[in-house]
Structures are given as C-alpha cells and as structure tokens.
C-alpha cells in the first residue's frame, strides 16, 4: 500500500490505525458494499486522503460496528 505522492504519509496512516475499505470488509466479514453503505449513512466514520478518492477508516471505528450479543 503506497501513496505515490507521499509514501511516508501512507506509512504514518497505517501505523496510526487507519485501514482501507477492503480491510474493513474482510475484518468484519461484511461486503465492501455494506461497509460503503455504513460510511454513507454515517454509522461508520471515514476519512478521505488529500484530494484523492482514497478512503481510510480507523480500526477503533471498525471495531465499534461489532456489538456483543447477550444470550
């Protein structure tokens, strides 16, 4: 995962706990489309990188989607 314009920025984002939509989908077992829907409806905060179309998500925000079931 390289940011062609600023590789150190991409590395900093990864170490700060930011991940891709693809990562979030695989991590939660949801589809990319489901993750995108949650971003659109505001239930999953997302961050756009610079002037690009690249979207990044905080790991703790992805974790917040997981709600324990009582049973």
N, C-alpha and C positions, 0 to 999 in steps of 0.2 A: 504494500500500500504506500505509494509515493505521491507526494504533492509535487508536481513537476516544477512549479514556480518557487516553492519554498519547502524543501524536504525536511528541514528542522521543525517547521510548523506542524507537519503531519506527525512526526515522531512525538512532539510535545502533546498533541491531541490524544494520541493513543496512550501515552503514559499518564495523562490526566483522566483517563477513564472514558473517553469518547469512542464510540464504535459506530459501525455502518448499519444501515437498514438491514442488509443481508445478515450481519452478525445477530442483530436483534431477532430476526425471523428464526434463524437456526437455534439460537439460545432458548427462545420461548416455545418453539415448536409451532409457531404461527406462520402463515404465509407472508411474503413481502407485502402483498396487497392489504392484509389485515393490519400489519404494522403501519402502512401508509394511511389507512383509514383512521387509526388511533391518533396519528400525527394531525390529520386533517380536522378531527373532531375536538382536538385539544387535550385529549386524555393522556397523550404522550408528548412531552416537550421535545422539540428538535431544534437543531442549530444548523444554519447554512454557513458554509465555509466561504468567506470572502465573496466575490462576485460570481462564484461557480454554482452549479446545480448540486454540488455535493452536500449531502445531509449527514449530520452526525448526531448521535444520541448518547446521553450519559448512562453509564452502566446502572447507577442507582435509580434512574428513572425507568429503565427497562425492568429492573427488579421490582419496582413499585407496581408493575402490572400484575405481578404474582400475588394473589390473595389467598391466604390459607383457608381451607375449608374445615369447618368444625363438624365433627361427626362421631 
